[in-house]
Amino acid sequence: MGWIFAISSFLCIWGFGYLIVLAVHQRHSYDFHRQFTSQQSGILLLILLFIVMFPVLAVVFGVACWTNLNERRTARGWGMAASLVYVLAPLWPIIHRFGSILGAPGVELIIGVVGLVAFVLSPGIKRQADDFAPESNRHRKA
């Protein structure tokens, strides 16, 4: 799951950059002296929402990847948080159009459920340094 989280983090960073460019283009393509229509304001608000959301998701996926690949104690919690994003994100399209479960939202939901099951049922990641007595491990305090 660590590499899936790494790819997701990269895609969130890429999406963030793309939306910044799109927002700047939207800003410069309209005359500021005229009023925005409600549809244009809604699109700008949606772009701003995603601009805020993508860096947060990139951090969650990035930390989940890093803790899993380095076998940190917090890997289980970060893995569950990242997998929960995969479960919650496709729910809106699936609820509104159930046929979409056969497409990308369904695949995302399956990845999230598999990740949640894997992280919930795992006994936890234990580092090898924790298995040694304090005398043999000079970095560990008694």
VEXVODO-928350 format. One record per residue (C-alpha): residue in three letters; chain; x, y, z. Coordinates in Angstrom, 1 decimal, always signed. Example, Ala and Ser with C-alpha at 12.3 -4.5 7.8 and 13.67 -1.06 7.14 Angstrom:
<recs>
<aa->Ala | ch->A | xx->+12.3 | yy->-4.5 | zz->+7.8>
<aa->Ser | ch->A | xx->+13.7 | yy->-1.1 | zz->+7.1>
</recs>
This chain:
<recs>
<aa->Met | ch->A | xx->+0.0 | yy->+0.0 | zz->+0.0>
<aa->Gly | ch->A | xx->+3.0 | yy->+2.3 | zz->+0.5>
<aa->Trp | ch->A | xx->+3.6 | yy->+2.8 | zz->-3.2>
<aa->Ile | ch->A | xx->-0.1 | yy->+3.4 | zz->-3.8>
<aa->Phe | ch->A | xx->+0.1 | yy->+6.2 | zz->-1.2>
<aa->Ala | ch->A | xx->+3.2 | yy->+7.6 | zz->-2.9>
<aa->Ile | ch->A | xx->+1.5 | yy->+7.7 | zz->-6.3>
<aa->Ser | ch->A | xx->-1.6 | yy->+9.4 | zz->-4.7>
<aa->Ser | ch->A | xx->+0.6 | yy->+12.0 | zz->-3.0>
<aa->Phe | ch->A | xx->+2.3 | yy->+12.8 | zz->-6.3>
<aa->Leu | ch->A | xx->-1.0 | yy->+13.1 | zz->-8.1>
<aa->Cys | ch->A | xx->-2.3 | yy->+15.4 | zz->-5.4>
<aa->Ile | ch->A | xx->+0.7 | yy->+17.6 | zz->-5.8>
<aa->Trp | ch->A | xx->+0.3 | yy->+17.6 | zz->-9.6>
<aa->Gly | ch->A | xx->-3.4 | yy->+18.4 | zz->-9.2>
<aa->Phe | ch->A | xx->-2.6 | yy->+21.2 | zz->-6.9>
<aa->Gly | ch->A | xx->-0.3 | yy->+22.8 | zz->-9.4>
<aa->Tyr | ch->A | xx->-2.8 | yy->+22.3 | zz->-12.2>
<aa->Leu | ch->A | xx->-5.5 | yy->+24.0 | zz->-10.2>
<aa->Ile | ch->A | xx->-3.3 | yy->+26.9 | zz->-9.3>
<aa->Val | ch->A | xx->-2.7 | yy->+27.5 | zz->-13.1>
<aa->Leu | ch->A | xx->-6.4 | yy->+27.1 | zz->-13.8>
<aa->Ala | ch->A | xx->-7.4 | yy->+29.5 | zz->-11.0>
<aa->Val | ch->A | xx->-4.9 | yy->+32.1 | zz->-12.3>
<aa->His | ch->A | xx->-6.2 | yy->+31.7 | zz->-15.8>
<aa->Gln | ch->A | xx->-9.8 | yy->+32.1 | zz->-14.6>
<aa->Arg | ch->A | xx->-8.8 | yy->+35.2 | zz->-12.7>
<aa->His | ch->A | xx->-7.2 | yy->+36.8 | zz->-15.7>
<aa->Ser | ch->A | xx->-9.8 | yy->+35.8 | zz->-18.3>
<aa->Tyr | ch->A | xx->-12.6 | yy->+37.8 | zz->-16.6>
<aa->Asp | ch->A | xx->-13.0 | yy->+41.5 | zz->-16.3>
<aa->Phe | ch->A | xx->-13.1 | yy->+42.4 | zz->-12.6>
<aa->His | ch->A | xx->-15.5 | yy->+45.3 | zz->-13.2>
<aa->Arg | ch->A | xx->-18.4 | yy->+43.1 | zz->-14.2>
<aa->Gln | ch->A | xx->-20.3 | yy->+40.9 | zz->-11.8>
<aa->Phe | ch->A | xx->-19.7 | yy->+37.1 | zz->-11.8>
<aa->Thr | ch->A | xx->-22.7 | yy->+34.9 | zz->-12.6>
<aa->Ser | ch->A | xx->-23.6 | yy->+32.4 | zz->-10.0>
<aa->Gln | ch->A | xx->-22.2 | yy->+29.5 | zz->-12.1>
<aa->Gln | ch->A | xx->-18.8 | yy->+31.3 | zz->-12.5>
<aa->Ser | ch->A | xx->-18.6 | yy->+32.0 | zz->-8.8>
<aa->Gly | ch->A | xx->-19.5 | yy->+28.4 | zz->-8.1>
<aa->Ile | ch->A | xx->-16.7 | yy->+27.1 | zz->-10.4>
<aa->Leu | ch->A | xx->-14.2 | yy->+29.4 | zz->-8.7>
<aa->Leu | ch->A | xx->-15.3 | yy->+28.3 | zz->-5.3>
<aa->Leu | ch->A | xx->-15.0 | yy->+24.7 | zz->-6.3>
<aa->Ile | ch->A | xx->-11.5 | yy->+25.3 | zz->-7.7>
<aa->Leu | ch->A | xx->-10.5 | yy->+27.1 | zz->-4.4>
<aa->Leu | ch->A | xx->-11.9 | yy->+24.2 | zz->-2.4>
<aa->Phe | ch->A | xx->-9.8 | yy->+21.7 | zz->-4.3>
<aa->Ile | ch->A | xx->-6.7 | yy->+24.0 | zz->-4.1>
<aa->Val | ch->A | xx->-7.0 | yy->+23.7 | zz->-0.3>
<aa->Met | ch->A | xx->-7.8 | yy->+20.0 | zz->-0.2>
<aa->Phe | ch->A | xx->-5.1 | yy->+18.7 | zz->-2.5>
<aa->Pro | ch->A | xx->-2.1 | yy->+19.8 | zz->-0.3>
<aa->Val | ch->A | xx->-3.8 | yy->+18.3 | zz->+2.8>
<aa->Leu | ch->A | xx->-4.3 | yy->+15.0 | zz->+1.0>
<aa->Ala | ch->A | xx->-0.8 | yy->+15.1 | zz->-0.4>
<aa->Val | ch->A | xx->+0.5 | yy->+15.3 | zz->+3.2>
<aa->Val | ch->A | xx->-1.7 | yy->+12.5 | zz->+4.4>
<aa->Phe | ch->A | xx->-0.7 | yy->+10.2 | zz->+1.6>
<aa->Gly | ch->A | xx->+2.9 | yy->+11.2 | zz->+1.8>
<aa->Val | ch->A | xx->+3.2 | yy->+10.6 | zz->+5.5>
<aa->Ala | ch->A | xx->+1.4 | yy->+7.3 | zz->+5.1>
<aa->Cys | ch->A | xx->+3.8 | yy->+6.2 | zz->+2.4>
<aa->Trp | ch->A | xx->+6.9 | yy->+7.4 | zz->+4.4>
<aa->Thr | ch->A | xx->+5.8 | yy->+5.7 | zz->+7.6>
<aa->Asn | ch->A | xx->+4.9 | yy->+2.4 | zz->+5.8>
<aa->Leu | ch->A | xx->+8.2 | yy->+2.2 | zz->+3.9>
<aa->Asn | ch->A | xx->+10.2 | yy->+3.1 | zz->+7.0>
<aa->Glu | ch->A | xx->+8.2 | yy->+0.7 | zz->+9.2>
<aa->Arg | ch->A | xx->+7.4 | yy->+3.3 | zz->+11.8>
<aa->Arg | ch->A | xx->+5.1 | yy->+2.7 | zz->+14.7>
<aa->Thr | ch->A | xx->+2.6 | yy->+5.3 | zz->+13.4>
<aa->Ala | ch->A | xx->+2.3 | yy->+3.5 | zz->+10.0>
<aa->Arg | ch->A | xx->-0.9 | yy->+1.7 | zz->+11.0>
<aa->Gly | ch->A | xx->-2.7 | yy->+5.0 | zz->+11.9>
<aa->Trp | ch->A | xx->-1.5 | yy->+6.9 | zz->+8.9>
<aa->Gly | ch->A | xx->-2.4 | yy->+3.9 | zz->+6.7>
<aa->Met | ch->A | xx->-5.9 | yy->+3.7 | zz->+8.1>
<aa->Ala | ch->A | xx->-6.3 | yy->+7.5 | zz->+7.6>
<aa->Ala | ch->A | xx->-5.1 | yy->+7.3 | zz->+4.0>
<aa->Ser | ch->A | xx->-7.3 | yy->+4.3 | zz->+3.3>
<aa->Leu | ch->A | xx->-10.3 | yy->+6.1 | zz->+4.8>
<aa->Val | ch->A | xx->-9.8 | yy->+8.8 | zz->+2.2>
<aa->Tyr | ch->A | xx->-10.1 | yy->+6.1 | zz->-0.5>
<aa->Val | ch->A | xx->-13.3 | yy->+4.9 | zz->+1.1>
<aa->Leu | ch->A | xx->-15.0 | yy->+8.3 | zz->+1.6>
<aa->Ala | ch->A | xx->-14.0 | yy->+10.0 | zz->-1.6>
<aa->Pro | ch->A | xx->-15.9 | yy->+7.8 | zz->-4.1>
<aa->Leu | ch->A | xx->-19.1 | yy->+7.6 | zz->-1.9>
<aa->Trp | ch->A | xx->-20.7 | yy->+10.8 | zz->-3.4>
<aa->Pro | ch->A | xx->-20.5 | yy->+9.6 | zz->-7.0>
<aa->Ile | ch->A | xx->-21.6 | yy->+6.1 | zz->-6.1>
<aa->Ile | ch->A | xx->-24.6 | yy->+7.3 | zz->-4.0>
<aa->His | ch->A | xx->-25.8 | yy->+9.7 | zz->-6.8>
<aa->Arg | ch->A | xx->-25.3 | yy->+7.3 | zz->-9.6>
<aa->Phe | ch->A | xx->-24.9 | yy->+3.7 | zz->-8.5>
<aa->Gly | ch->A | xx->-23.7 | yy->+2.5 | zz->-12.0>
<aa->Ser | ch->A | xx->-20.5 | yy->+4.4 | zz->-11.3>
<aa->Ile | ch->A | xx->-19.5 | yy->+1.7 | zz->-8.9>
<aa->Leu | ch->A | xx->-18.3 | yy->-0.3 | zz->-11.9>
<aa->Gly | ch->A | xx->-15.9 | yy->+2.5 | zz->-12.9>
<aa->Ala | ch->A | xx->-13.1 | yy->+4.4 | zz->-11.2>
<aa->Pro | ch->A | xx->-15.1 | yy->+5.2 | zz->-8.0>
<aa->Gly | ch->A | xx->-15.6 | yy->+1.4 | zz->-7.5>
<aa->Val | ch->A | xx->-11.9 | yy->+0.7 | zz->-7.9>
<aa->Glu | ch->A | xx->-11.0 | yy->+3.5 | zz->-5.5>
<aa->Leu | ch->A | xx->-13.6 | yy->+2.1 | zz->-3.0>
<aa->Ile | ch->A | xx->-12.1 | yy->-1.4 | zz->-3.3>
<aa->Ile | ch->A | xx->-8.5 | yy->-0.1 | zz->-2.7>
<aa->Gly | ch->A | xx->-9.8 | yy->+1.8 | zz->+0.4>
<aa->Val | ch->A | xx->-11.6 | yy->-1.2 | zz->+1.8>
<aa->Val | ch->A | xx->-8.6 | yy->-3.5 | zz->+1.2>
<aa->Gly | ch->A | xx->-6.3 | yy->-1.0 | zz->+2.8>
<aa->Leu | ch->A | xx->-8.6 | yy->-0.5 | zz->+5.8>
<aa->Val | ch->A | xx->-8.9 | yy->-4.2 | zz->+6.4>
<aa->Ala | ch->A | xx->-5.1 | yy->-4.7 | zz->+6.0>
<aa->Phe | ch->A | xx->-4.3 | yy->-2.0 | zz->+8.5>
<aa->Val | ch->A | xx->-7.0 | yy->-2.8 | zz->+11.0>
<aa->Leu | ch->A | xx->-6.2 | yy->-6.5 | zz->+11.1>
<aa->Ser | ch->A | xx->-2.4 | yy->-6.0 | zz->+11.1>
<aa->Pro | ch->A | xx->-0.9 | yy->-6.6 | zz->+14.5>
<aa->Gly | ch->A | xx->+1.2 | yy->-3.5 | zz->+14.1>
<aa->Ile | ch->A | xx->+4.6 | yy->-2.8 | zz->+12.8>
<aa->Lys | ch->A | xx->+7.3 | yy->-3.3 | zz->+15.3>
<aa->Arg | ch->A | xx->+10.9 | yy->-2.2 | zz->+14.7>
<aa->Gln | ch->A | xx->+13.8 | yy->-4.6 | zz->+15.2>
<aa->Ala | ch->A | xx->+15.4 | yy->-2.2 | zz->+17.6>
<aa->Asp | ch->A | xx->+12.6 | yy->-2.7 | zz->+20.1>
<aa->Asp | ch->A | xx->+13.4 | yy->-6.5 | zz->+20.4>
<aa->Phe | ch->A | xx->+16.9 | yy->-6.0 | zz->+21.9>
<aa->Ala | ch->A | xx->+17.7 | yy->-5.5 | zz->+25.5>
<aa->Pro | ch->A | xx->+18.6 | yy->-2.0 | zz->+26.6>
<aa->Glu | ch->A | xx->+22.3 | yy->-3.0 | zz->+27.1>
<aa->Ser | ch->A | xx->+22.7 | yy->-4.2 | zz->+23.5>
<aa->Asn | ch->A | xx->+21.0 | yy->-1.1 | zz->+22.0>
<aa->Arg | ch->A | xx->+23.0 | yy->+2.0 | zz->+22.8>
<aa->His | ch->A | xx->+20.3 | yy->+4.3 | zz->+21.3>
<aa->Arg | ch->A | xx->+17.6 | yy->+3.1 | zz->+23.5>
<aa->Lys | ch->A | xx->+17.3 | yy->+4.4 | zz->+27.1>
<aa->Ala | ch->A | xx->+16.4 | yy->+2.1 | zz->+29.9>
</recs>
